[in-house]
Amino acid sequence: MTENPAPLPDDVPYDAILFASFGGPEQQEDVVPFLRNVTRGRGIPDERLEVVGEHYRKLGGRSPINDQNRDLIARFERALAAAGIDLPVYWGNRNWAPFTSDVVGRISADGHRRVLAVATSAYSSYSSCRQYREDYAKALVANDLVGQMEIQKIRAYFDHPGFLEPVRDGVRAAITQMRDAGHDASRTRVLFSTHSIPHVMSSASGPAEKDAQDPSAGDVGGWYVAQHLAACRWVMEQLRETDGASAGADLAIAVPDWELVYQSRSGAPHVPWLEPDINDRLQEIREHDEADAVIVVPIGFVTDHVEVVWDLDTEAAETAEELGLAFTRVATSGTDERFVEGLVDLVREHIEPGHSPRAVTDFGVVEDTCGALCCLNGSAHARPVPMEGTPLDTVEQIALAMQADEQMRALIAEEQAAHAEQSRAGSEVPA
């Protein structure tokens, strides 16, 4: 980790908050255009997008994420006001209106210069962290604001108590529910679930020189897997320690075994993604007679959006029912008051000098900007842009690199056009 040189003077305070999310369709007509945005550049035909969009179609074409974000933002604004923090909150999405680029333009028009970005993703990886910073960089470039506006993304908050305490309490309630229904803890399995990502993206998660390793994460772990495992461990250790201390040894022993599983894979079949898939794991649990009941915990998600209500509440629940496994799903932190207050606390880390970051897992606090080459997407086309000195992957530096790439693409296009013109004219074309 090295110091982040800010493009604006140090005495310029944060004057706005950008609440950033993935986005989702609002009606049936939005489904395919939304999925075109999600898959832009991958050449997926509309016929295939229609198949992928079936989940949204069955939910009326409306993703739950938008209304959940509106509710969360309203609660966040009230909590900020109650804490005496007078910062306006703007909402911008990656893949659907309100789009981040449009919102950044509006933020600038309203006179704001230093913006704190809060994303609805708690972990470190390309799609859950770095890509948001690239979104902000694209918005700065599109609005010609490089050097005029600074956007700073808050750190990965997977280890903040405001995020994890609601999960812990939800797991405790689910264990009690299963016990009251007659399911012994030794025959119950807790499945913590998160979004699967490609092996290469997982391995690249975290900075180039990783200083946090988790042997249980495996060779393709990286920070993405290690952070999830740290969060899961904290939840289950809290149940053993607090319940054991307050209610006696019987309840402490009654905490079930747990594991991390994955869901919502969307890549080509030949590309390795993180496994096991939750539905495959449910099949194995029944085939090997490992349990009679499962508690599913969407620890990788902030709110109950479509990957939760469809992939877990519908598909995984149906799989469990077919297999004769009792099934319950724990709620996400969502609009729990502690999570909302946790977001306010993360803002305080930036606006109140000396405010110490709160982190409860054994992973360690992740810096706001992790350093050079952090969380590359794993693509063979991903490359660092040569810069003077040691580059940092700040939003502003990503934006500058994008401008340089635009200039290079324009130069290549000119050379290609000249090459084609010479070819048409029959001129000798240099190799």
GUMAR-422371 format. One record per atom (N, C-alpha, C): residue in one letter; x negated, y, z negated. Coordinates in steps of 0.1 Angstrom, whole numbers, plus 2048, in hexadecimal, padded with zeros to 3 digits. Example, Ala and Ser with C-alpha at 12.3 -4.5 7.8 and 13.67 -1.06 7.14 Angstrom:
REM residues 2
a77C7C77B2/a7857D37B2/a77C7DF7B2/s7807EA7B9/s7777F57B9/s77F8007B1/
This chain:
REM residues 431
m7F87F4800/m800800800/m7F780C800/t7FA816809/t7F3822809/t7FC82E809/e7F7839806/e7FF845805/e806848812/n81384D811/n81B85081D/n81A85F81F/p813864829/p81287282C/p81F877831/a82688082A/a83388582E/a83288F839/p83B88F843/p83A89984D/p83E8A7849/l8468A883E/l84B8B4839/l8438B882C/p8438C5829/p83C8C981C/p8428C2810/d83A8BF806/d83E8B87FA/d8498BF7F3/d84A8CC7F4/d8548D37EC/d8628D37F3/v8638CD7FE/v8708CC805/v8788C07FE/p8838C37F7/p88A8B87F0/p8938B07F9/y8968A47F4/y8A189C7FB/y8AE8A47FA/d8B48A5806/d8C08AD806/d8CC8A680C/a8CB89980F/a8D6891815/a8D3882813/i8DD87A814/i8DC86C813/i8E2866820/l8DB85D826/l8E1855832/l8E484782D/f8F084482D/f8F5836829/f8F582E836/a8EC825838/a8EB81E844/a8EF80F843/s8F680B84E/s8FB7FD84E/s8FB7F785C/f9007EB85D/f8FF7E486A/f90A7E8873/g9167EB86E/g9217EF876/g9297E287A/g9367E587F/g93E7DA883/g94A7E088A/p9517D7892/p95D7DC89A/p9687E0891/e9717E9896/e97C7ED88E/e9897E8894/q9897E38A0/q9957DD8A7/q9917D38B2/q99B7CC8B7/q9977C28C1/q9907C78CD/e9937D38D1/e98C7D88DD/e97D7DB8DA/d97A7DC8CE/d96C7E08CA/d9627D48CA/v9687C78C9/v9607BC8C6/v9557BA8D0/v9587B98DD/v94D7B68E7/v9437C28E8/p9487CE8E9/p93F7DA8E9/p9367DA8DD/f93B7D78D1/f9337D68C5/f9287CB8C7/l92C7BF8CB/l9227B58CD/l9187B88D8/r91C7C08E2/r9127C48EC/r9077CC8E5/n90B7D58DC/n9027DD8D4/n8F87D48CC/v8FE7CA8C5/v8F67C28BD/v8EC7BA8C5/t8F07B68D1/t8E77AD8D9/t8E07B48E4/r8E07C18E4/r8DA7C98EF/r8CC7C58F2/g8C97C38FF/g8BC7BF903/g8BA7B0904/r8C47A8900/r8C279A900/r8C979390B/g8D079B913/g8D6795920/g8E178B91D/i8E978C912/i8F378390F/i900787917/p90677E91F/p912782927/p91E78491D/d92878B922/d93478E91A/d93B781917/e93A777920/e94176A91D/e93C764910/r92F76590E/r92975F902/r92C7688F6/l92D7758F8/l93077F8ED/l93E77C8E8/e9477788F2/e9557758EE/e9557698E4/v94D75F8E7/v94C7548DE/v9477588D0/v93C7608D0/v9377658C3/v94176E8BC/g9497758C4/g95377F8BE/g95F7788B9/e96076B8BA/e96C7648B5/e96F7668A6/h96476889E/h96676A890/h96D77788E/y968782895/y96F78F894/y97D78E899/r97F7878A4/r98D7868A9/r99778089F/k992776898/k99B77088E/k99D778882/l995783880/l99778C875/l99E79987A/g9A4797886/g9AC7A388B/g9A37AD893/g9977A8896/g98D7B189E/g9877BC895/r98A7BB888/r9857C587F/r97B7BF875/s96F7C4875/s9657BF86B/s9687C585D/p9677BD853/p9697C2845/p95F7CC841/i9537CC848/i9487D5843/i94B7E3843/n9537E884C/n9567F784D/n95E7FC841/d9697F583E/d9717F9832/d9697F7825/q9617ED825/q9597EB819/q94E7F6817/n9487FA822/n93F805821/n94681281E/r952815823/r95982181F/r95C821810/d96081680B/d9628157FC/d9568177F4/l94B8107F9/l93E8117F2/l93981F7F2/i93A8267FE/i9358337FF/i93D83D7F5/a94A83B7F5/a9528437EC/a94E8427DE/r94C8357D9/r9478337CC/r9398387C9/f9318377D3/f92383C7D2/f92384B7D1/e92B8527D8/e92C8607D7/e9318657CA/r93B85E7C4/r9408617B7/r93585F7AC/a92E8547AE/a9238517A4/a91885B7A5/l91485F7B1/l90A86A7B3/l90E8767AC/a91B87A7AE/a9208867A8/a920885799/a92487A793/a924878785/a91687977F/a90C875787/a8FE875783/a8F8883785/g90088D78A/g8FB89A78D/g8F289B799/i8F38927A2/i8EB8927AE/i8F38977BA/d8F08A37BE/d8F88AA7C8/d8F28A87D6/l8F489D7DC/l8EF89A7E9/l8FA8947F2/p8FD89A7FD/p907895806/p90488780C/v90D87E80D/v90B871813/v911870821/y90886C82A/y90D86A838/y90C85B83B/w915856843/w916848846/w912846855/g90883D858/g90483A865/g90282B867/n906826872/n905817875/n8FB815881/r8F5809881/r8ED80588C/r8F5801899/n9007FA897/n9067F48A3/n9147F98A6/w91A80289E/w9278078A1/w92981489A/a93381C89F/a936829899/a93982888A/p934832883/p92C83E887/p91D839889/f91883C895/f90A837898/f900840891/t8F583A88D/t8EA840885/t8E584D88D/s8E284B89A/s8DD8578A1/s8E68638A1/d8F38618A3/d8FD86C8A2/d8FD872895/v8FD86A88A/v8FD86F87D/v8F1877879/v8E587287D/v8D987A87B/v8DA887881/g8DF88888D/g8E1895894/g8EA89E88C/r8F5898886/r8FE8A087E/r8F78A5871/i8EF89C86B/i8E889F85F/i8DF8AC862/s8D88AB86D/s8CF8B7871/s8D88C3873/a8E38C287A/a8EB8CE87D/a8F18D4870/d8F28CC866/d8F78D1859/d8EC8D7851/g8DF8D7856/g8D48DE850/g8CC8D6847/h8CD8C8847/h8C58C083E/h8B88BC845/r8AD8BA83D/r8A08B7842/r89A8AB83D/r89C8A8830/r89689C82A/r8A1893825/v8A288782B/v8AD87E829/v8A8871822/l8B086D819/l8AE860812/l8B7856818/a8B284B81D/a8BB841824/a8BD83581B/v8CA831819/v8CE825811/v8D481B81A/a8CE81081C/a8D3806825/a8DA7FA81E/t8E47F4824/t8EC7E981E/t8E57DC820/s8D87DC81D/s8D07D081D/s8C67D0813/a8C47C580B/a8BC7C67FF/a8AE7BF800/y8AB7B980C/y89F7B180D/y8967B6817/s8897B1817/s87F7B5821/s87F7AB82D/s8817B0839/s87F7A9845/s8817B3850/y87F7AF85D/y8807B8868/y88F7BD868/s8987B4869/s8A67B986B/s8AC7BF85F/s8A77BC853/s8AD7C1847/s8A67CE841/c89A7D1847/c8937DD842/c88D7E584D/r8837DF854/r87B7E785E/r8847EC869/q88E7E486D/q8967E8878/q89E7F4875/y8A27F6868/y8A9802864/y8A080E865/r89380C862/r88A817864/r88881B872/e88881087B/e888813889/e89481A88E/d8A0817888/d8AC81E88B/d8AB82D888/y8A583087C/y8A383E879/y899845882/a88F83D886/a88584388F/a88B84689D/k89383D8A2/k89A83F8AE/k8A384B8AD/a8AA84D8A2/a8B38588A0/a8AB8658A0/l89F86589A/l89787189A/l8928758A8/v88E86B8AF/v88A86D8BD/v8968728C6/a8A186B8C5/a8AD86F8CD/a8B187D8CA/n8B08828BE/n8B488F8BA/n8A989A8BA/d89D8958BF/d89289F8C0/d88F8A48B2/l88E89C8A8/l88C8A089A/l87F89B894/v87789589C/v86A890897/v86289C892/g85D89C885/g8568A787F/g85F8B1879/q86C8B087C/q8758BA876/q87E8B486B/m8808A786C/m8888A0862/m88089485D/e881891850/e87B88584A/e88687C845/i88686F849/i88F865843/i88785B83C/q88A85982F/q88384F827/q88D845822/k88A838826/k89382D822/k88F829814/i89982780B/i8968217FE/i8918137FF/r88A80F7F4/r8848027F4/r88E7F67F5/a8897EA7F8/a8917DE7F7/a8957DC7E8/y8A27DB7E6/y8A77DB7D8/y8AD7CD7D3/f8A87C37D9/f8AC7B57D6/f8AA7B27C7/d8A07B97C1/d89D7B67B3/d8A27C17A9/h8AB7CA7AE/h8B17D47A5/h8BC7CD79C/p8BC7D078F/p8C77CA787/p8D57CD78C/g8D77D9792/g8E47DD797/g8E97D47A2/f8E07CE7A9/f8E37C57B4/f8E57B77AF/l8DD7B37A5/l8DC7A57A1/l8E67A2795/e8E87AB78C/e8F17A8781/e8FF7A4785/p9057AB78F/p9137A6793/p912798798/v9077947A0/v9067877A5/v90577D799/r8FC78078F/r8FB777784/r90877477D/d91077F77B/d91D77D774/d92677577C/g92677778A/g92E76F792/g92B761792/v91E75D792/v91A74F791/v91F74A784/r91D751779/r92174C76C/r93074976C/a938752771/a947750772/a94A74477A/a943742785/a94573678E/a942729787/i937729780/i93371D778/i93E71A76E/t943724767/t94D72275D/t95A71C764/q95D722770/q96971D777/q96870F77B/m95C70B780/m95A6FD784/m95A6F4777/r9546F876C/r9556F0760/r9636EE75B/d96B6F975C/d9796F8757/d9816EF760/a97D6EE76D/a9846E5776/a97F6D7775/g9766D476C/g9726C6769/g9666C2770/h95E6CC776/h9526C877E/h9466CA775/d93F6BF772/d9336C076A/d9286C7771/a91F6CE769/a9156D676F/a90B6CD777/s9096C1773/s9006B8779/s9056B4787/r9126B6789/r9186B2796/r91D6BF79E/t9176CA79A/t91A6D77A0/t90D6DD7A6/r90D6E37B2/r9016E97B8/r9046F77BB/v8FB7007B7/v8FC70E7BB/v8F47107C8/l8FB7157D2/l8F47187DF/l8F47277E1/f8E872C7DF/f8E673A7E3/f8E473B7F2/s8EC7447F8/s8EC745807/s8E775280C/t8E0752817/t8DC75F81D/t8DB75D82C/h8DA768833/h8D9767842/h8CD760847/s8CE75684F/s8C2750855/s8BC75A85F/i8AF759860/i8A776186A/i89D758871/p89775B87C/p88D753882/p881751879/h87A74687B/h86E743873/h86474E875/v862753881/v85775C884/v85B76A87D/m86776D87C/m86B77A875/m86A778866/s86D76C861/s86B76A853/s85D76A84F/s854764857/s846763854/s840771854/a84577A85D/a84078885E/a846791854/s84F78D84C/s855796842/s84C79A837/g84C7A6834/g8427AC82B/g8367B2832/p82D7B882C/p8217BF832/p8187B4838/a80F7B9840/a8057B0846/a7FC7A983B/e7F97B1831/e7F17AB826/e7FB7A981A/k80179D81A/k80B79B80F/k805799802/d80A79F7F7/d80579E7EA/d80F7977E1/a8197917E6/a8237897DE/a82577C7E6/q8217717E0/q8237647E6/q82C75B7DD/d8337537E3/d83C7497DC/d83A73C7E3/p8337337DC/p8317267E3/p83E71E7E7/s8487217DF/s85571A7E3/s85B7207EF/a85672B7F4/a85C731800/a85872980D/g84D72280C/g84871A818/g840722821/d83B71C82C/d833722836/d83972D83D/v84772D83F/v84D737847/v85574183D/g851741831/g858749827/g856758829/g84A75E827/g84976C827/g85177281B/w85277F81B/w859786811/w868784811/y86D78181D/y87C78081E/y880774815/v87A768817/v87E75D80F/v87975E800/a86D7637FE/a8687647F0/a87176E7E8/q8767797EE/q87E7827E6/q88C77B7E3/h8917747EC/h89E76D7E9/h89C7637DE/l89175B7DF/l88E7517D4/l88C7587C7/a8867637C6/a88476B7BA/a89176F7B4/a89A7747BD/a8A77787B9/a8AF76D7B3/c8AF7627BA/c8B67567B6/c8B17517A8/r8A47507A7/r89E74C79A/r8A375578F/w8A2762791/w8A676B786/w8B5768782/v8BE76778B/v8CC764788/v8CD758780/m8C774D784/m8C974077D/m8C174076F/e8B674776F/e8AF747762/e8B6750758/q8BD75A75D/q8C5763754/q8D175B74E/l8D7752756/l8E274A751/l8DD740746/r8D173A748/r8CC73173F/r8C8738732/e8C1744733/e8BD74B727/e8C8752720/t8D0759726/t8DA76171F/t8E675871A/d8EA74F723/d8F574671F/d8F073C714/g8E4737715/g8DE72E70B/g8DD7356FE/a8D97426FE/a8D77496F1/a8E474D6EB/s8EE7506F3/s8FB7556ED/s90574A6EA/a90473F6F1/a90F7356F0/a9097276ED/g8FD7266E9/g8F87196E5/g8F27116F1/a8EB7066ED/a8E36FF6F7/a8EC6F7701/d8F86F46FE/d9016EC707/d9036F4714/l906701713/l90970971F/l8FC70B726/a8F170D71F/a8E470F726/a8E070372F/i8E36F7729/i8E06EB731/i8EA6E973D/a8F66EF73C/a9006EE746/a8FE6F6752/v8F36FD753/v8F170575F/v8ED6FC76B/p8F46FC776/p8F16F2781/p8E36F5788/d8DF6EB790/d8D36ED799/d8D76F77A4/w8CD6FD7AA/w8D07077B4/w8C67057C0/e8C970B7CB/e8C070B7D6/e8C47177E0/l8BB71A7E9/l8BE7257F3/l8C171F800/v8CC723806/v8D071E813/v8D372A81C/y8D5727829/y8D6731833/y8E373083B/q8E773B842/q8F373B849/q8F2745855/s8FC74585D/s8FE74F868/s8F374F872/r8ED744875/r8E3743880/r8E974788D/s8E274F895/s8E77538A2/s8DE7528AD/g8D274C8AB/g8C874B8B6/g8C973F8BF/a8C073F8C9/a8C07338D2/a8BC7278CA/p8C171B8CE/p8BF70F8C7/p8B070A8C6/h8A870E8D0/h89A7098D0/h8917128C7/v89771D8C2/v88F7268B9/v8917238AB/p8867208A3/p88871C895/p88C72788D/w897725885/w89C72E87B/w89B72886D/l89D730863/l89C72B855/l8A8721853/e8A471784C/e8AE70C849/e8AC70883A/p8B6701834/p8C16FA83B/p8CD70383C/d8D5701847/d8E2708848/d8EB70383E/i8F470C839/i8FC70882D/i9056FD831/n90B6FC83D/n9146F1840/n90C6E4841/d9006E4846/d8F86D8847/d8F56D3838/r8F26DD830/r8EF6D9822/r8FB6D481B/l9066D981D/l9136D3817/l9146C581C/q9126C2828/q9136B482D/q9096AB826/e8FC6B0824/e8F26A881D/e8F66A580E/i8FC6B0808/i9006AE7FA/i90A6A37F8/r9136A2802/r91E698801/r91868A805/e91068A810/e90A67E814/e901677809/h8FA67F802/h8F167A7F8/h8F767A7EA/d90467D7E9/d90B67D7DD/d9046857D2/e9006917D6/e8F869A7CD/e9016A27C3/a90D6A57C8/a9166AD7C0/a9256AB7C5/d92E6B07BC/d93C6B07BF/d9426BE7C1/a93A6C87BD/a93E6D67BE/a9336DF7C2/v9366E97C9/v92C6F37CD/v9307017CA/i9277097C5/i9297177C3/i92071F7CD/v9277267D6/v91F72D7E1/v91E73C7DD/v9117407DE/v90E74E7D9/v9087567E5/p90E75F7EB/p9097677F7/p8FF7717F2/i8F476D7EC/i8EA7767E6/i8E377F7F0/g8E377B7FD/g8DC782807/g8E478E80C/f8F1790807/f8FA79A80D/f8FE7A4802/v9017B0806/v9057BB7FD/v9147BB7FC/t91C7B9807/t92A7B9806/t9307AD80D/d93D7AB80B/d94479F811/d9487A281F/h93E7A4828/h9417A7836/h94379983E/v94379A84B/v94878F853/v940782851/e93278384F/e92A77784D/e92E770840/v934778837/v93877282A/v94676C82B/v94F774830/v95D770830/v96076583B/w958765846/w95A75B850/w95074F84E/d94375184D/d93A74684D/d93B73F840/l93E746835/l93F73F828/l94D73B824/d956746823/d96474481F/d96C73B828/t96873B835/t96F73383F/t968726843/e95C728849/e95571C84E/e950713843/a94871983A/a942711830/a94D70B826/a957713824/a96270E81B/a969702822/e96B70382F/e9726F8836/e9696EC836/t95C6EE838/t9526E2838/t9536DB82A/a9536E381F/a9546DD812/a9616D6810/e96C6DB815/e9796D5813/e9796C881A/e9746C7827/e9736BB82E/e96B6B0827/l9616B5820/l9586AB819/l95C6A880B/g9676AE807/g96C6AB7FA/g9646B27EE/l95D6BD7F1/l9566C47E7/l95E6D07E2/a95F6D17D5/a9656DD7D0/a95C6E97D3/f9626F57D7/f95B7007DC/f96070D7D6/t9577157D2/t95A7237CE/t94F72C7D3/r9537387D6/r9497427DB/r94974E7D2/v93D7527CE/v93A75E7C5/v93B76A7CE/a9407757C8/a9417827CF/a9347887D0/t9327917DB/t9267997DC/t9277A47D2/s91B7AB7D1/s91B7B77C7/s9257C27CC/g9267C47D9/g9307CC7DE/g9327DA7D7/t93E7DB7D2/t9417E87CB/t9417E77BC/d93A7DD7B7/d9387DC7A9/d9327E87A3/e9377ED798/e9327FA793/e9227FA791/r91D7EE78C/r90F7ED78A/r9077EF797/f90C7E97A2/f9057EB7AF/f9057F97B3/v9118007B2/v91280E7B6/v9088167AE/e9088147A0/e8FE81B798/e8F081779B/g8EE80B7A0/g8E08077A4/g8DC80F7B0/l8E58127BA/l8E181A7C5/l8DE8287C1/v8E582E7B7/v8E283B7B2/v8D483B7AB/d8D18307A4/d8C482E79E/d8B982E7A8/l8BB8287B3/l8B18277BE/l8AF8357C4/v8BA83D7C5/v8B884B7C9/v8B08537BF/r8B28507B2/r8AB8577A8/r89B8557A9/e8988497AE/e88A8467AF/e8838507B8/h88A8577C1/h8858607CB/h88686F7C6/i8918727BF/i8938807BC/i88F8847AE/e88D87A7A5/e88987D797/e87B879795/p871883793/p86387F791/p862876785/g85A86C786/g85786377B/g862858779/h86C858781/h87784E77F/h871840783/s87083777A/s86A82A77D/s874821784/p86F81978E/p878810795/p87C80478C/r88880078D/r88D7F5785/r88D7E878D/a8867DE788/a8867D178F/a8857C6785/v88D7BC787/v88E7B177D/v8887A4781/t8857A278E/t880795792/t871794790/d86B788792/d85D786791/d85678A79E/f85C78F7A8/f8567927B4/f84E79F7B3/g8537A97AC/g84C7B67AC/g8537C07B5/v8527CD7B1/v8587D87B8/v8527D97C6/v85B7DB7D0/v8567DD7DE/v8567EC7E0/e84B7F17E6/e84A7FF7E9/e8548037F4/d8578107F4/d8618157FF/d85B81380D/t84E81680E/t84781381B/t83C809818/c83E7FD81F/c8357F281B/c8277F3820/g8257FA82B/g8187FB831/g8187F683F/a80C7F6845/a80B7F3853/a8107E5857/l8177E4862/l81B7D8868/l8247D085F/c82C7D7857/c8357D084E/c8427CB855/c8467BF853/c8537B9858/c8547BB867/l84A7B886F/l84C7B887D/l8567AD881/n85C7AF88D/n8687A6890/n863798894/g856795896/g852788899/g8527858A8/s85678F8B0/s85778D8BE/s84978E8C4/a8467878CF/a8397878D5/a8377958DB/h84179D8DC/h8407AB8E2/h83D7B58D7/a83F7B18CA/a83C7BB8BF/a82D7BE8BF/r82A7CA8BD/r81C7CE8BC/r81A7DB8B5/p8107DC8AD/p80D7E98A7/p8097F48B2/v80D8008B0/v80980B8B9/v7FC8108B4/p7F18118BC/p7E48168B8/p7E68258B3/m7E08278A7/m7E18358A1/m7D483789B/e7D1844898/e7C4848891/e7C5843883/g7BB83E87E/g7BB839870/g7C382D86E/t7C782B862/t7D081F85E/t7DF82385F/p7E681E868/p7F482286A/p7FD81D85F/l80782585B/l811821852/l81E82185A/d827817857/d83381685E/d83E81E858/t83C82B857/t847834853/t85083785E/v85C83C85B/v86683F865/v86084986F/e85985386A/e85485E872/e84985887B/q84084F876/q83684987F/q83C840889/i846839885/i84D83088F/i85383989A/a858845896/a85E84E8A0/a8538538AA/l8488578A4/l83D85C8AC/l8388518B6/a8378458B1/a8338398B9/a83D8378C5/m84A8398C1/m8548378CC/m8538428D6/q85084E8D2/q84E8588DC/q8428558E5/a8378508DF/a82C84C8E7/a82F8418F1/d8378378EC/d83C82C8F5/d844831900/e84D83B8FD/e855841908/e84C848913/q84284F90E/q839855918/q83284A920/m82E83F91A/m827835921/m83082E92B/r83D82C927/r846825930/r84982E93C/a84A83B939/a84C845945/a84084594E/l834844949/l828843951/l828837959/i82B82B953/i82B81E95A/i83681F965/a841825962/a84C82696C/a84782E978/e840839976/e83B841980/e831839989/e828832982/e81E82A98A/e82581F992/q83081998C/q83780F994/q83E8159A0/a84482199E/a84A8279A9/a84182B9B4/a8358309B0/a82A8339BA/a8268279C1/h82481C9BA/h82080F9BF/h82A80A9CA/a83780B9C6/a8418079D0/a84280F9DC/e84081D9DA/e8408269E6/e8348239EF/q8288209E9/q81D81D9F1/q81F8109F9/s8268069F2/s8287F99F9/s8327FBA05/r83C803A03/r846806A0E/r83F80DA19/a835816A16/a82F81DA21/a824815A27/g821809A22/g816801A28/g809805A24/s80780EA1A/s7FA812A16/s7F3807A0E/e7E6808A0E/e7DF7FEA06/e7E18019F7/v7E57F79F0/v7E87F99E2/v7DD7F39D9/p7D77FB9D1/p7CC7F69C8/p7D17EB9BF/a7C87E19BC/a7CC7D69B3/a7CE7DC9A5/
